[in-house]
Amino acid sequence: MEDIKLTDLKSGERAIVVAINGGMGLKRKAEAQGLRVGVKLTKLTEHFLRGPITIRINNITIAFGYGIAQRIIVKRLSEKEE
């Protein structure tokens, strides 16, 4: 599967984080919330017209703004990989 932006995932899809494209501030903020390269996540919701994106990592729900979510690069997980 190809690498895509978090914003391109559909609600309910699972993925693994491959990269976080941004400066040290963004990477620190993401890591502080449990989002780092190699982590599996589930996209829960997205809002119309570039609103916040909600994801779940383990049992933690996190919301990111649309701009930050575009910088998070993921790879969709197939049912076998989950």
Secondary structure as the mmCIF struct_conf table of DSSP 4:
data_model
#
loop_
_struct_conf.conf_type_id
_struct_conf.id
_struct_conf.beg_label_comp_id
_struct_conf.beg_label_asym_id
_struct_conf.beg_label_seq_id
_struct_conf.end_label_comp_id
_struct_conf.end_label_asym_id
_struct_conf.end_label_seq_id
STRN STRN1 ASP A 3 LYS A 5
HELX_RH_3T_P HELX_RH_3T_P1 LEU A 6 ASP A 8
BEND BEND1 LEU A 9 LEU A 9
HELX_LH_PP_P HELX_LH_PP_P1 LYS A 10 LYS A 10
TURN_TY1_P TURN_TY1_P1 SER A 11 GLY A 12
STRN STRN2 ARG A 14 ILE A 20
BEND BEND2 GLY A 22 GLY A 22
HELX_RH_AL_P HELX_RH_AL_P1 MET A 24 ALA A 32
TURN_TY1_P TURN_TY1_P2 GLN A 33 GLY A 34
TURN_TY1_P TURN_TY1_P3 VAL A 37 GLY A 38
STRN STRN3 LYS A 40 GLU A 46
TURN_TY1_P TURN_TY1_P4 PHE A 48 ARG A 50
STRN STRN4 ILE A 53 ILE A 57
TURN_TY1_P TURN_TY1_P5 ASN A 58 ASN A 59
STRN STRN5 ILE A 60 PHE A 64
HELX_RH_AL_P HELX_RH_AL_P2 TYR A 66 GLN A 70
TURN_TY1_P TURN_TY1_P6 ARG A 71 ARG A 71
STRN STRN6 ILE A 72 ARG A 76
HELX_LH_PP_P HELX_LH_PP_P2 LEU A 77 SER A 78
TURN_TY1_P TURN_TY1_P7 GLU A 79 GLU A 81
#
